[in-house]
Amino acid sequence: MTITIIPPSVNNHYGLLEQQLALQELVRDFAQREIKPLAAEIDEKESYPSQTFKKMGELGLMGLPWPEEYGGGGADYLSYVIAIEEIAKVCGSTALSYAAHVSLGTAPIVLFGTPAQKQRWLPALCSGRSVGSWALTEPQAGSDAACLNTVALRDGNEYILSGVKQFITNPPFSEAVIVMAMTDRLKGNNGISSFIVPASSEGFAIGKHEKKLGMRGSPTCEIILRNVRVPADQRLGEENTGFKQAMKTLDGGRISIGALALGIAQGAFAEALAYANARSAFGRPIGKHQAIAHMLAEMSTQIHGARLMVYHAARLKDANLEHTLAGAQAKLFASEMAMKVTTDAVQVLGGYGYVRDFPVERMMRDAKLCEIGEGTSQIQRLVIARKIGL
Ligand SMILES: Cc1cc2nc3c(=O)[nH]c(=O)nc-3n(C[C@H](O)[C@H](O)[C@H](O)COP(=O)(O)OP(=O)(O)OC[C@H]3O[C@@H](n4cnc5c(N)ncnc54)[C@H](O)[C@@H]3O)c2cc1C
């Protein structure tokens, strides 16, 4: 394979490879045509765009960074990050469900699955027939993720799972959900295992659908497990290694939430910039008033910084280098940046920013999730503090 690096230019500040630029163009075009027209409606109606995921599967996006032998696209993680960014520019909800599908609902099978598990589950996930879900959080266990009440008791060649999972992205689309459960409570963190649980299993039920501030077109559900029997060969990796798997999964997932935040911010910035040129007050475009011009200058600078951090973390992951610190820093910076940029975008649009005829209020509501999901900003600071030697 020949790799062509396009030198930095007006259109490629970030040293992307030819194939990454081509993918960016492809996803941008698809997002504008197929995702943007639905974004306001799925937010308003809290409906889920299942057809979009089928189309994204046909386009090769649903398994973009996973091995071709299982139906994946064989692309690098940076390409996947670019795809999330392009989708998030127009629809945070679709981008969140996509990121949760790839980095949480599929990655653990790629990373820790046996060849038989990969053969059984990956083709459906990579084609978009099934959308992945990953269930760690419980009502009493969010940031304190190891404090699980869900248990998995060994019974011959099966495990019996019981418990309740909360705030899980995507279950209504999923053929199976990856569930973390206690297999040895006395061992704490080291007593957790993860399982691929078919949604058709007896005793498996989707409970409450959360009504949310933002990301309203992405399903967030409770999962109820009532004595669900799961064959032992559907356990991922060795028994009691589930927490380590979860931390490794989140290392990649955080980069994708950074990309989600980045895309939302870029989308809001584009709206604000266009509005600043079109709207006049006191005899000139509002963008010619220094207060608005400086706000937009600041937004573009913050977005640029976040993009450098998110792409850098993805490149470290692609090079198989340590990326826990870079991923946590990128997620923290990008999500707090997105909250500020989307809030300022609402300000640039004034009263029109506050009403639903324009997308920036939705983008502001969507951005907030990035400071919470896959570890809050407080937890990112904790991870960073540990990594820098505290
Ligand atoms: C839309 C959405 C989608 C989600 N999708 C998924 C999913 O697919 N799978 C999944 O497993 N989970 C998912 N989650 C759950 C998410 O990861 C948790 O909500 C998040 O980790 C925070 O946990 P919590 O809500 O229990 O808050 P808590 O842990 O109760 O935190 C409450 C507050 O206390 C702070 N805090 C807690 N501990 C500390 C500490 N040690 N130091 C400083 N501050 C602290 C937090 O930062 C926060 O501000 C999702 C959540 C949402 C809202």
The ligand as an ORCA input file, in Angstrom:
! r2SCAN-3c Opt
* xyz 0 1
  C     -26.781     10.027     27.481
  C     -25.931      9.059     28.274
  C     -25.431      7.929     27.653
  C     -24.701      6.992     28.386
  N     -24.279      5.838     27.778
  C     -23.698      4.860     28.530
  C     -23.431      3.568     27.971
  O     -23.663      3.314     26.768
  N     -22.906      2.610     28.787
  C     -22.637      2.830     30.102
  O     -22.177      1.912     30.770
  N     -22.871      4.050     30.665
  C     -23.413      5.062     29.920
  N     -23.682      6.292     30.496
  C     -23.379      6.514     31.889
  C     -22.252      7.532     32.130
  O     -21.009      6.986     31.794
  C     -22.348      7.985     33.578
  O     -23.534      8.750     33.706
  C     -21.151      8.789     34.035
  O     -20.006      7.983     34.085
  C     -21.369      9.453     35.389
  O     -21.892      8.570     36.317
  P     -23.179      8.976     37.227
  O     -24.188      9.500     36.267
  O     -23.549      7.842     38.067
  O     -22.682     10.173     38.091
  P     -21.891     10.068     39.545
  O     -20.822      9.092     39.410
  O     -22.920      9.859     40.598
  O     -21.330     11.514     39.641
  C     -22.071     12.647     40.125
  C     -21.094     13.809     40.214
  O     -20.062     13.513     41.157
  C     -18.801     13.660     40.551
  N     -17.859     12.666     41.091
  C     -18.058     11.342     41.291
  N     -16.964     10.750     41.763
  C     -16.032     11.734     41.883
  C     -14.682     11.768     42.323
  N     -14.035     10.658     42.726
  N     -14.026     12.946     42.312
  C     -14.655     14.075     41.887
  N     -15.932     14.103     41.456
  C     -16.607     12.955     41.461
  C     -19.052     13.438     39.062
  O     -18.029     14.013     38.263
  C     -20.396     14.117     38.896
  O     -20.205     15.493     38.735
  C     -24.395      7.249     29.752
  C     -24.881      8.418     30.353
  C     -25.641      9.311     29.646
  C     -26.163     10.540     30.343
*
